[in-house]
Amino acid sequence: MDMTALMLSMLFGTVGMGFLMYGKKAGELMPVGIGLALMICPYFITNVILMLGVCSALTALPFVLRQV
């Protein structure tokens, strides 16, 4: 694992923890699921570009779905 992948996984894991804490406090299921996915998916995706794309899409998903 290179330094870029490590830093990206740490960044998205922290964002996921924020989503998880918000979802638990607000009692909403979608932020909890997104938070768990953001904390777990960097363990399984080793390609940096793919990890950046998937985690960015997961991060933007609640904001996009809120607008619909």
N, CA, C and O atoms as a Tripos MOL2 file, in Angstrom:
@<TRIPOS>MOLECULE
protein
  272   271    68     0     0
PROTEIN
NO_CHARGES

@<TRIPOS>ATOM
      1 N           0.8520   -1.1750    0.0000 N.3       1 MET1
      2 CA          0.0000    0.0000    0.0000 C.3       1 MET1
      3 C           0.8960    1.2350    0.0000 C.2       1 MET1
      4 O           1.7850    1.3680    0.8420 O.2       1 MET1
      5 N           0.6580    2.1260   -0.9400 N.am      2 ASP2
      6 CA          1.4800    3.3220   -1.0140 C.3       2 ASP2
      7 C           0.8940    4.4320   -0.1340 C.2       2 ASP2
      8 O          -0.1950    4.2970    0.4240 O.2       2 ASP2
      9 N           1.6390    5.5150   -0.0300 N.am      3 MET3
     10 CA          1.2620    6.6030    0.8660 C.3       3 MET3
     11 C          -0.0260    7.3000    0.4170 C.2       3 MET3
     12 O          -0.8150    7.7400    1.2530 O.2       3 MET3
     13 N          -0.2370    7.3990   -0.8810 N.am      4 THR4
     14 CA         -1.4440    8.0550   -1.3840 C.3       4 THR4
     15 C          -2.6940    7.2650   -0.9890 C.2       4 THR4
     16 O          -3.6780    7.8470   -0.5330 O.2       4 THR4
     17 N          -2.6540    5.9680   -1.1590 N.am      5 ALA5
     18 CA         -3.7940    5.1270   -0.7900 C.3       5 ALA5
     19 C          -4.0400    5.1740    0.7160 C.2       5 ALA5
     20 O          -5.1870    5.1720    1.1630 O.2       5 ALA5
     21 N          -2.9830    5.2160    1.4790 N.am      6 LEU6
     22 CA         -3.1200    5.2810    2.9300 C.3       6 LEU6
     23 C          -3.7730    6.5870    3.3690 C.2       6 LEU6
     24 O          -4.6630    6.5870    4.2200 O.2       6 LEU6
     25 N          -3.3330    7.6860    2.7920 N.am      7 MET7
     26 CA         -3.9040    8.9880    3.1500 C.3       7 MET7
     27 C          -5.3530    9.1200    2.6810 C.2       7 MET7
     28 O          -6.1840    9.6860    3.3900 O.2       7 MET7
     29 N          -5.6610    8.6000    1.4900 N.am      8 LEU8
     30 CA         -7.0420    8.6390    1.0110 C.3       8 LEU8
     31 C          -7.9590    7.7820    1.8750 C.2       8 LEU8
     32 O          -9.0830    8.1810    2.1780 O.2       8 LEU8
     33 N          -7.4850    6.6160    2.2670 N.am      9 SER9
     34 CA         -8.3130    5.7690    3.1230 C.3       9 SER9
     35 C          -8.5230    6.4030    4.4900 C.2       9 SER9
     36 O          -9.5890    6.2500    5.0870 O.2       9 SER9
     37 N          -7.5310    7.1030    4.9860 N.am     10 MET10
     38 CA         -7.6790    7.8060    6.2620 C.3      10 MET10
     39 C          -8.6640    8.9710    6.1300 C.2      10 MET10
     40 O          -9.4900    9.1900    7.0160 O.2      10 MET10
     41 N          -8.5760    9.7140    5.0310 N.am     11 LEU11
     42 CA         -9.4830   10.8280    4.7940 C.3      11 LEU11
     43 C         -10.9260   10.3530    4.6900 C.2      11 LEU11
     44 O         -11.8090   10.8810    5.3650 O.2      11 LEU11
     45 N         -11.1620    9.3590    3.8470 N.am     12 PHE12
     46 CA        -12.5320    8.8870    3.6520 C.3      12 PHE12
     47 C         -13.0490    8.1240    4.8680 C.2      12 PHE12
     48 O         -14.2560    8.1080    5.1110 O.2      12 PHE12
     49 N         -12.1750    7.5000    5.6260 N.am     13 GLY13
     50 CA        -12.5970    6.8770    6.8760 C.3      13 GLY13
     51 C         -13.0540    7.9040    7.8910 C.2      13 GLY13
     52 O         -14.0090    7.6710    8.6310 O.2      13 GLY13
     53 N         -12.3710    9.0510    7.9280 N.am     14 THR14
     54 CA        -12.7680   10.1260    8.8300 C.3      14 THR14
     55 C         -14.1010   10.7410    8.4020 C.2      14 THR14
     56 O         -14.9570   11.0260    9.2400 O.2      14 THR14
     57 N         -14.2680   10.9380    7.1150 N.am     15 VAL15
     58 CA        -15.5470   11.4480    6.6040 C.3      15 VAL15
     59 C         -16.6600   10.4450    6.9120 C.2      15 VAL15
     60 O         -17.7650   10.8310    7.2920 O.2      15 VAL15
     61 N         -16.3590    9.1630    6.7470 N.am     16 GLY16
     62 CA        -17.3400    8.1170    7.0670 C.3      16 GLY16
     63 C         -17.7150    8.1070    8.5320 C.2      16 GLY16
     64 O         -18.8760    7.8840    8.8760 O.2      16 GLY16
     65 N         -16.7490    8.3440    9.3970 N.am     17 MET17
     66 CA        -17.0390    8.4020   10.8260 C.3      17 MET17
     67 C         -17.9580    9.5850   11.1330 C.2      17 MET17
     68 O         -18.8440    9.4870   11.9830 O.2      17 MET17
     69 N         -17.7410   10.6990   10.4390 N.am     18 GLY18
     70 CA        -18.6230   11.8490   10.6210 C.3      18 GLY18
     71 C         -20.0410   11.5500   10.1810 C.2      18 GLY18
     72 O         -20.9950   11.9040   10.8730 O.2      18 GLY18
     73 N         -20.1890   10.8930    9.0220 N.am     19 PHE19
     74 CA        -21.5180   10.4940    8.5550 C.3      19 PHE19
     75 C         -22.1760    9.5340    9.5420 C.2      19 PHE19
     76 O         -23.3690    9.6500    9.8240 O.2      19 PHE19
     77 N         -21.4050    8.5950   10.0640 N.am     20 LEU20
     78 CA        -21.9560    7.6190   10.9990 C.3      20 LEU20
     79 C         -22.4310    8.2920   12.2830 C.2      20 LEU20
     80 O         -23.5160    7.9880   12.7800 O.2      20 LEU20
     81 N         -21.6320    9.1950   12.8170 N.am     21 MET21
     82 CA        -22.0100    9.8920   14.0500 C.3      21 MET21
     83 C         -23.2410   10.7730   13.8320 C.2      21 MET21
     84 O         -24.1300   10.8290   14.6820 O.2      21 MET21
     85 N         -23.2840   11.4560   12.6940 N.am     22 TYR22
     86 CA        -24.4540   12.2800   12.3820 C.3      22 TYR22
     87 C         -25.7070   11.4190   12.2270 C.2      22 TYR22
     88 O         -26.7660   11.7580   12.7550 O.2      22 TYR22
     89 N         -25.5850   10.3150   11.5100 N.am     23 GLY23
     90 CA        -26.7360    9.4480   11.2770 C.3      23 GLY23
     91 C         -27.2810    8.8340   12.5480 C.2      23 GLY23
     92 O         -28.4950    8.7020   12.7060 O.2      23 GLY23
     93 N         -26.3900    8.4560   13.4600 N.am     24 LYS24
     94 CA        -26.8420    7.8960   14.7320 C.3      24 LYS24
     95 C         -27.5460    8.9550   15.5670 C.2      24 LYS24
     96 O         -28.5700    8.6790   16.1940 O.2      24 LYS24
     97 N         -27.0030   10.1540   15.5760 N.am     25 LYS25
     98 CA        -27.5940   11.2240   16.3780 C.3      25 LYS25
     99 C         -28.9450   11.6790   15.8100 C.2      25 LYS25
    100 O         -29.8820   11.9500   16.5600 O.2      25 LYS25
    101 N         -29.0310   11.7590   14.4890 N.am     26 ALA26
    102 CA        -30.2650   12.2040   13.8460 C.3      26 ALA26
    103 C         -31.2860   11.0800   13.6950 C.2      26 ALA26
    104 O         -32.4560   11.3450   13.4170 O.2      26 ALA26
    105 N         -30.8670    9.8490   13.8720 N.am     27 GLY27
    106 CA        -31.7710    8.7150   13.7270 C.3      27 GLY27
    107 C         -32.1130    8.4100   12.2820 C.2      27 GLY27
    108 O         -33.1980    7.9030   11.9950 O.2      27 GLY27
    109 N         -31.2080    8.7110   11.3730 N.am     28 GLU28
    110 CA        -31.4310    8.4600    9.9540 C.3      28 GLU28
    111 C         -30.5530    7.2990    9.4900 C.2      28 GLU28
    112 O         -29.4010    7.1660    9.9020 O.2      28 GLU28
    113 N         -31.1140    6.4780    8.6410 N.am     29 LEU29
    114 CA        -30.4300    5.2590    8.2130 C.3      29 LEU29
    115 C         -29.4210    5.5010    7.0860 C.2      29 LEU29
    116 O         -28.3670    4.8650    7.0610 O.2      29 LEU29
    117 N         -29.7290    6.4140    6.1530 N.am     30 MET30
    118 CA        -28.8410    6.6170    5.0050 C.3      30 MET30
    119 C         -27.4460    7.1240    5.4040 C.2      30 MET30
    120 O         -26.4600    6.5780    4.9090 O.2      30 MET30
    121 N         -27.3080    8.1360    6.2700 N.am     31 PRO31
    122 CA        -25.9570    8.5470    6.6500 C.3      31 PRO31
    123 C         -25.1850    7.4630    7.4050 C.2      31 PRO31
    124 O         -23.9600    7.3850    7.3060 O.2      31 PRO31
    125 N         -25.9000    6.6360    8.1530 N.am     32 VAL32
    126 CA        -25.2290    5.5310    8.8500 C.3      32 VAL32
    127 C         -24.6680    4.5350    7.8430 C.2      32 VAL32
    128 O         -23.5310    4.0850    7.9800 O.2      32 VAL32
    129 N         -25.4560    4.1930    6.8400 N.am     33 GLY33
    130 CA        -25.0030    3.2600    5.8040 C.3      33 GLY33
    131 C         -23.8590    3.8180    4.9850 C.2      33 GLY33
    132 O         -22.8990    3.1060    4.6870 O.2      33 GLY33
    133 N         -23.9510    5.0940    4.6160 N.am     34 ILE34
    134 CA        -22.8780    5.7340    3.8570 C.3      34 ILE34
    135 C         -21.6090    5.7860    4.7010 C.2      34 ILE34
    136 O         -20.5160    5.5340    4.1930 O.2      34 ILE34
    137 N         -21.7440    6.1060    5.9710 N.am     35 GLY35
    138 CA        -20.5870    6.1540    6.8610 C.3      35 GLY35
    139 C         -19.8970    4.8060    6.9860 C.2      35 GLY35
    140 O         -18.6710    4.7220    6.9270 O.2      35 GLY35
    141 N         -20.6830    3.7580    7.1590 N.am     36 LEU36
    142 CA        -20.1020    2.4220    7.2390 C.3      36 LEU36
    143 C         -19.4190    2.0320    5.9350 C.2      36 LEU36
    144 O         -18.3350    1.4480    5.9400 O.2      36 LEU36
    145 N         -20.0620    2.3610    4.8200 N.am     37 ALA37
    146 CA        -19.4740    2.0460    3.5150 C.3      37 ALA37
    147 C         -18.1640    2.8020    3.3080 C.2      37 ALA37
    148 O         -17.2020    2.2400    2.7840 O.2      37 ALA37
    149 N         -18.1170    4.0740    3.7160 N.am     38 LEU38
    150 CA        -16.8900    4.8530    3.5590 C.3      38 LEU38
    151 C         -15.7650    4.3550    4.4610 C.2      38 LEU38
    152 O         -14.5900    4.4910    4.1230 O.2      38 LEU38
    153 N         -16.1180    3.7890    5.5880 N.am     39 MET39
    154 CA        -15.0710    3.2680    6.4750 C.3      39 MET39
    155 C         -14.5820    1.8900    6.0320 C.2      39 MET39
    156 O         -13.4410    1.5190    6.3100 O.2      39 MET39
    157 N         -15.4340    1.1300    5.3450 N.am     40 ILE40
    158 CA        -15.0770   -0.2360    4.9790 C.3      40 ILE40
    159 C         -14.4780   -0.3430    3.5810 C.2      40 ILE40
    160 O         -13.5480   -1.1240    3.3790 O.2      40 ILE40
    161 N         -14.9820    0.4200    2.6110 N.am     41 CYS41
    162 CA        -14.5660    0.2180    1.2200 C.3      41 CYS41
    163 C         -13.0760    0.4660    0.9540 C.2      41 CYS41
    164 O         -12.5450   -0.2020    0.0670 O.2      41 CYS41
    165 N         -12.3580    1.3560    1.6310 N.am     42 PRO42
    166 CA        -10.9200    1.4810    1.3400 C.3      42 PRO42
    167 C         -10.1070    0.2230    1.6720 C.2      42 PRO42
    168 O          -9.0010    0.0550    1.1590 O.2      42 PRO42
    169 N         -10.6340   -0.6490    2.5130 N.am     43 TYR43
    170 CA         -9.9350   -1.8950    2.8110 C.3      43 TYR43
    171 C          -9.9450   -2.8460    1.6210 C.2      43 TYR43
    172 O          -9.0310   -3.6550    1.4620 O.2      43 TYR43
    173 N         -10.9690   -2.7510    0.7910 N.am     44 PHE44
    174 CA        -11.1290   -3.6990   -0.2990 C.3      44 PHE44
    175 C         -10.7170   -3.1560   -1.6640 C.2      44 PHE44
    176 O         -10.5330   -3.9320   -2.6010 O.2      44 PHE44
    177 N         -10.5710   -1.8600   -1.7900 N.am     45 ILE45
    178 CA        -10.1930   -1.2550   -3.0640 C.3      45 ILE45
    179 C          -8.7370   -0.8100   -2.9620 C.2      45 ILE45
    180 O          -8.4110    0.0680   -2.1640 O.2      45 ILE45
    181 N          -7.8640   -1.4080   -3.7610 N.am     46 THR46
    182 CA         -6.4390   -1.0890   -3.6770 C.3      46 THR46
    183 C          -6.0040   -0.0690   -4.7240 C.2      46 THR46
    184 O          -4.9870    0.6020   -4.5440 O.2      46 THR46
    185 N          -6.7560    0.0560   -5.8100 N.am     47 ASN47
    186 CA         -6.4180    1.0200   -6.8450 C.3      47 ASN47
    187 C          -6.7910    2.4290   -6.3670 C.2      47 ASN47
    188 O          -7.9270    2.6600   -5.9530 O.2      47 ASN47
    189 N          -5.8530    3.3570   -6.4220 N.am     48 VAL48
    190 CA         -6.0640    4.6980   -5.8810 C.3      48 VAL48
    191 C          -7.1410    5.4520   -6.6520 C.2      48 VAL48
    192 O          -7.9920    6.1010   -6.0440 O.2      48 VAL48
    193 N          -7.1180    5.3780   -7.9750 N.am     49 ILE49
    194 CA         -8.0940    6.0960   -8.7950 C.3      49 ILE49
    195 C          -9.5000    5.5410   -8.5500 C.2      49 ILE49
    196 O         -10.4560    6.3060   -8.4190 O.2      49 ILE49
    197 N          -9.6230    4.2340   -8.4900 N.am     50 LEU50
    198 CA        -10.9150    3.6110   -8.2400 C.3      50 LEU50
    199 C         -11.4290    3.9560   -6.8420 C.2      50 LEU50
    200 O         -12.6130    4.2440   -6.6660 O.2      50 LEU50
    201 N         -10.5420    3.9280   -5.8530 N.am     51 MET51
    202 CA        -10.9330    4.2670   -4.4920 C.3      51 MET51
    203 C         -11.4070    5.7180   -4.4110 C.2      51 MET51
    204 O         -12.4000    6.0160   -3.7480 O.2      51 MET51
    205 N         -10.6980    6.6090   -5.0840 N.am     52 LEU52
    206 CA        -11.0800    8.0210   -5.0980 C.3      52 LEU52
    207 C         -12.4490    8.2050   -5.7490 C.2      52 LEU52
    208 O         -13.2750    8.9720   -5.2530 O.2      52 LEU52
    209 N         -12.6890    7.5140   -6.8410 N.am     53 GLY53
    210 CA        -13.9800    7.6260   -7.5220 C.3      53 GLY53
    211 C         -15.1350    7.0660   -6.7020 C.2      53 GLY53
    212 O         -16.1740    7.7110   -6.5650 O.2      53 GLY53
    213 N         -14.9530    5.8710   -6.1620 N.am     54 VAL54
    214 CA        -16.0300    5.2210   -5.3980 C.3      54 VAL54
    215 C         -16.3280    5.9980   -4.1220 C.2      54 VAL54
    216 O         -17.4900    6.2480   -3.8030 O.2      54 VAL54
    217 N         -15.3010    6.3720   -3.4040 N.am     55 CYS55
    218 CA        -15.5090    7.0760   -2.1320 C.3      55 CYS55
    219 C         -16.0460    8.4880   -2.3590 C.2      55 CYS55
    220 O         -16.8360    8.9790   -1.5520 O.2      55 CYS55
    221 N         -15.6360    9.1410   -3.4260 N.am     56 SER56
    222 CA        -16.1920   10.4580   -3.7390 C.3      56 SER56
    223 C         -17.6730   10.3500   -4.0960 C.2      56 SER56
    224 O         -18.4790   11.1890   -3.6940 O.2      56 SER56
    225 N         -18.0180    9.3270   -4.8430 N.am     57 ALA57
    226 CA        -19.4270    9.1090   -5.1880 C.3      57 ALA57
    227 C         -20.2540    8.8030   -3.9370 C.2      57 ALA57
    228 O         -21.3740    9.2940   -3.7970 O.2      57 ALA57
    229 N         -19.7080    8.0000   -3.0370 N.am     58 LEU58
    230 CA        -20.4220    7.7040   -1.7910 C.3      58 LEU58
    231 C         -20.5830    8.9550   -0.9360 C.2      58 LEU58
    232 O         -21.6160    9.1380   -0.2910 O.2      58 LEU58
    233 N         -19.5750    9.8130   -0.9270 N.am     59 THR59
    234 CA        -19.6460   11.0360   -0.1400 C.3      59 THR59
    235 C         -20.6940   11.9900   -0.7130 C.2      59 THR59
    236 O         -21.3960   12.6600    0.0440 O.2      59 THR59
    237 N         -20.8040   12.0580   -2.0160 N.am     60 ALA60
    238 CA        -21.7450   12.9790   -2.6580 C.3      60 ALA60
    239 C         -23.1730   12.4310   -2.6840 C.2      60 ALA60
    240 O         -24.1180   13.1990   -2.8660 O.2      60 ALA60
    241 N         -23.3460   11.1460   -2.5100 N.am     61 LEU61
    242 CA        -24.6640   10.5150   -2.6310 C.3      61 LEU61
    243 C         -25.7350   11.1190   -1.7230 C.2      61 LEU61
    244 O         -26.8290   11.3920   -2.2160 O.2      61 LEU61
    245 N         -25.4950   11.3440   -0.4340 N.am     62 PRO62
    246 CA        -26.5670   11.9330    0.3900 C.3      62 PRO62
    247 C         -26.9680   13.3370   -0.0550 C.2      62 PRO62
    248 O         -28.1360   13.7100    0.0520 O.2      62 PRO62
    249 N         -26.0170   14.1130   -0.5480 N.am     63 PHE63
    250 CA        -26.3300   15.4620   -0.9980 C.3      63 PHE63
    251 C         -27.1160   15.4530   -2.2940 C.2      63 PHE63
    252 O         -27.9930   16.2910   -2.5050 O.2      63 PHE63
    253 N         -26.8010   14.5020   -3.1640 N.am     64 VAL64
    254 CA        -27.5280   14.3880   -4.4280 C.3      64 VAL64
    255 C         -28.9490   13.8780   -4.1830 C.2      64 VAL64
    256 O         -29.8990   14.3850   -4.7790 O.2      64 VAL64
    257 N         -29.0960   12.8970   -3.3270 N.am     65 LEU65
    258 CA        -30.4230   12.3430   -3.0580 C.3      65 LEU65
    259 C         -31.2970   13.3130   -2.2740 C.2      65 LEU65
    260 O         -32.5230   13.2460   -2.3660 O.2      65 LEU65
    261 N         -30.6970   14.2060   -1.5110 N.am     66 ARG66
    262 CA        -31.4810   15.1900   -0.7710 C.3      66 ARG66
    263 C         -32.1280   16.1930   -1.7110 C.2      66 ARG66
    264 O         -33.2060   16.7120   -1.4220 O.2      66 ARG66
    265 N         -31.4740   16.4670   -2.8360 N.am     67 GLN67
    266 CA        -31.9970   17.4260   -3.7980 C.3      67 GLN67
    267 C         -33.1440   16.8640   -4.6250 C.2      67 GLN67
    268 O         -33.9230   17.6250   -5.2000 O.2      67 GLN67
    269 N         -33.2570   15.5370   -4.6930 N.am     68 VAL68
    270 CA        -34.2930   14.9020   -5.5240 C.3      68 VAL68
    271 C         -35.6040   14.8580   -4.8140 C.2      68 VAL68
    272 O         -36.5860   14.3590   -5.3620 O.2      68 VAL68
@<TRIPOS>BOND
     1     1     2 1
     2     2     3 1
     3     3     4 2
     4     3     5 am
     5     5     6 1
     6     6     7 1
     7     7     8 2
     8     7     9 am
     9     9    10 1
    10    10    11 1
    11    11    12 2
    12    11    13 am
    13    13    14 1
    14    14    15 1
    15    15    16 2
    16    15    17 am
    17    17    18 1
    18    18    19 1
    19    19    20 2
    20    19    21 am
    21    21    22 1
    22    22    23 1
    23    23    24 2
    24    23    25 am
    25    25    26 1
    26    26    27 1
    27    27    28 2
    28    27    29 am
    29    29    30 1
    30    30    31 1
    31    31    32 2
    32    31    33 am
    33    33    34 1
    34    34    35 1
    35    35    36 2
    36    35    37 am
    37    37    38 1
    38    38    39 1
    39    39    40 2
    40    39    41 am
    41    41    42 1
    42    42    43 1
    43    43    44 2
    44    43    45 am
    45    45    46 1
    46    46    47 1
    47    47    48 2
    48    47    49 am
    49    49    50 1
    50    50    51 1
    51    51    52 2
    52    51    53 am
    53    53    54 1
    54    54    55 1
    55    55    56 2
    56    55    57 am
    57    57    58 1
    58    58    59 1
    59    59    60 2
    60    59    61 am
    61    61    62 1
    62    62    63 1
    63    63    64 2
    64    63    65 am
    65    65    66 1
    66    66    67 1
    67    67    68 2
    68    67    69 am
    69    69    70 1
    70    70    71 1
    71    71    72 2
    72    71    73 am
    73    73    74 1
    74    74    75 1
    75    75    76 2
    76    75    77 am
    77    77    78 1
    78    78    79 1
    79    79    80 2
    80    79    81 am
    81    81    82 1
    82    82    83 1
    83    83    84 2
    84    83    85 am
    85    85    86 1
    86    86    87 1
    87    87    88 2
    88    87    89 am
    89    89    90 1
    90    90    91 1
    91    91    92 2
    92    91    93 am
    93    93    94 1
    94    94    95 1
    95    95    96 2
    96    95    97 am
    97    97    98 1
    98    98    99 1
    99    99   100 2
   100    99   101 am
   101   101   102 1
   102   102   103 1
   103   103   104 2
   104   103   105 am
   105   105   106 1
   106   106   107 1
   107   107   108 2
   108   107   109 am
   109   109   110 1
   110   110   111 1
   111   111   112 2
   112   111   113 am
   113   113   114 1
   114   114   115 1
   115   115   116 2
   116   115   117 am
   117   117   118 1
   118   118   119 1
   119   119   120 2
   120   119   121 am
   121   121   122 1
   122   122   123 1
   123   123   124 2
   124   123   125 am
   125   125   126 1
   126   126   127 1
   127   127   128 2
   128   127   129 am
   129   129   130 1
   130   130   131 1
   131   131   132 2
   132   131   133 am
   133   133   134 1
   134   134   135 1
   135   135   136 2
   136   135   137 am
   137   137   138 1
   138   138   139 1
   139   139   140 2
   140   139   141 am
   141   141   142 1
   142   142   143 1
   143   143   144 2
   144   143   145 am
   145   145   146 1
   146   146   147 1
   147   147   148 2
   148   147   149 am
   149   149   150 1
   150   150   151 1
   151   151   152 2
   152   151   153 am
   153   153   154 1
   154   154   155 1
   155   155   156 2
   156   155   157 am
   157   157   158 1
   158   158   159 1
   159   159   160 2
   160   159   161 am
   161   161   162 1
   162   162   163 1
   163   163   164 2
   164   163   165 am
   165   165   166 1
   166   166   167 1
   167   167   168 2
   168   167   169 am
   169   169   170 1
   170   170   171 1
   171   171   172 2
   172   171   173 am
   173   173   174 1
   174   174   175 1
   175   175   176 2
   176   175   177 am
   177   177   178 1
   178   178   179 1
   179   179   180 2
   180   179   181 am
   181   181   182 1
   182   182   183 1
   183   183   184 2
   184   183   185 am
   185   185   186 1
   186   186   187 1
   187   187   188 2
   188   187   189 am
   189   189   190 1
   190   190   191 1
   191   191   192 2
   192   191   193 am
   193   193   194 1
   194   194   195 1
   195   195   196 2
   196   195   197 am
   197   197   198 1
   198   198   199 1
   199   199   200 2
   200   199   201 am
   201   201   202 1
   202   202   203 1
   203   203   204 2
   204   203   205 am
   205   205   206 1
   206   206   207 1
   207   207   208 2
   208   207   209 am
   209   209   210 1
   210   210   211 1
   211   211   212 2
   212   211   213 am
   213   213   214 1
   214   214   215 1
   215   215   216 2
   216   215   217 am
   217   217   218 1
   218   218   219 1
   219   219   220 2
   220   219   221 am
   221   221   222 1
   222   222   223 1
   223   223   224 2
   224   223   225 am
   225   225   226 1
   226   226   227 1
   227   227   228 2
   228   227   229 am
   229   229   230 1
   230   230   231 1
   231   231   232 2
   232   231   233 am
   233   233   234 1
   234   234   235 1
   235   235   236 2
   236   235   237 am
   237   237   238 1
   238   238   239 1
   239   239   240 2
   240   239   241 am
   241   241   242 1
   242   242   243 1
   243   243   244 2
   244   243   245 am
   245   245   246 1
   246   246   247 1
   247   247   248 2
   248   247   249 am
   249   249   250 1
   250   250   251 1
   251   251   252 2
   252   251   253 am
   253   253   254 1
   254   254   255 1
   255   255   256 2
   256   255   257 am
   257   257   258 1
   258   258   259 1
   259   259   260 2
   260   259   261 am
   261   261   262 1
   262   262   263 1
   263   263   264 2
   264   263   265 am
   265   265   266 1
   266   266   267 1
   267   267   268 2
   268   267   269 am
   269   269   270 1
   270   270   271 1
   271   271   272 2
@<TRIPOS>SUBSTRUCTURE
     1 MET1         2 RESIDUE 1 A MET
     2 ASP2         6 RESIDUE 1 A ASP
     3 MET3        10 RESIDUE 1 A MET
     4 THR4        14 RESIDUE 1 A THR
     5 ALA5        18 RESIDUE 1 A ALA
     6 LEU6        22 RESIDUE 1 A LEU
     7 MET7        26 RESIDUE 1 A MET
     8 LEU8        30 RESIDUE 1 A LEU
     9 SER9        34 RESIDUE 1 A SER
    10 MET10       38 RESIDUE 1 A MET
    11 LEU11       42 RESIDUE 1 A LEU
    12 PHE12       46 RESIDUE 1 A PHE
    13 GLY13       50 RESIDUE 1 A GLY
    14 THR14       54 RESIDUE 1 A THR
    15 VAL15       58 RESIDUE 1 A VAL
    16 GLY16       62 RESIDUE 1 A GLY
    17 MET17       66 RESIDUE 1 A MET
    18 GLY18       70 RESIDUE 1 A GLY
    19 PHE19       74 RESIDUE 1 A PHE
    20 LEU20       78 RESIDUE 1 A LEU
    21 MET21       82 RESIDUE 1 A MET
    22 TYR22       86 RESIDUE 1 A TYR
    23 GLY23       90 RESIDUE 1 A GLY
    24 LYS24       94 RESIDUE 1 A LYS
    25 LYS25       98 RESIDUE 1 A LYS
    26 ALA26      102 RESIDUE 1 A ALA
    27 GLY27      106 RESIDUE 1 A GLY
    28 GLU28      110 RESIDUE 1 A GLU
    29 LEU29      114 RESIDUE 1 A LEU
    30 MET30      118 RESIDUE 1 A MET
    31 PRO31      122 RESIDUE 1 A PRO
    32 VAL32      126 RESIDUE 1 A VAL
    33 GLY33      130 RESIDUE 1 A GLY
    34 ILE34      134 RESIDUE 1 A ILE
    35 GLY35      138 RESIDUE 1 A GLY
    36 LEU36      142 RESIDUE 1 A LEU
    37 ALA37      146 RESIDUE 1 A ALA
    38 LEU38      150 RESIDUE 1 A LEU
    39 MET39      154 RESIDUE 1 A MET
    40 ILE40      158 RESIDUE 1 A ILE
    41 CYS41      162 RESIDUE 1 A CYS
    42 PRO42      166 RESIDUE 1 A PRO
    43 TYR43      170 RESIDUE 1 A TYR
    44 PHE44      174 RESIDUE 1 A PHE
    45 ILE45      178 RESIDUE 1 A ILE
    46 THR46      182 RESIDUE 1 A THR
    47 ASN47      186 RESIDUE 1 A ASN
    48 VAL48      190 RESIDUE 1 A VAL
    49 ILE49      194 RESIDUE 1 A ILE
    50 LEU50      198 RESIDUE 1 A LEU
    51 MET51      202 RESIDUE 1 A MET
    52 LEU52      206 RESIDUE 1 A LEU
    53 GLY53      210 RESIDUE 1 A GLY
    54 VAL54      214 RESIDUE 1 A VAL
    55 CYS55      218 RESIDUE 1 A CYS
    56 SER56      222 RESIDUE 1 A SER
    57 ALA57      226 RESIDUE 1 A ALA
    58 LEU58      230 RESIDUE 1 A LEU
    59 THR59      234 RESIDUE 1 A THR
    60 ALA60      238 RESIDUE 1 A ALA
    61 LEU61      242 RESIDUE 1 A LEU
    62 PRO62      246 RESIDUE 1 A PRO
    63 PHE63      250 RESIDUE 1 A PHE
    64 VAL64      254 RESIDUE 1 A VAL
    65 LEU65      258 RESIDUE 1 A LEU
    66 ARG66      262 RESIDUE 1 A ARG
    67 GLN67      266 RESIDUE 1 A GLN
    68 VAL68      270 RESIDUE 1 A VAL
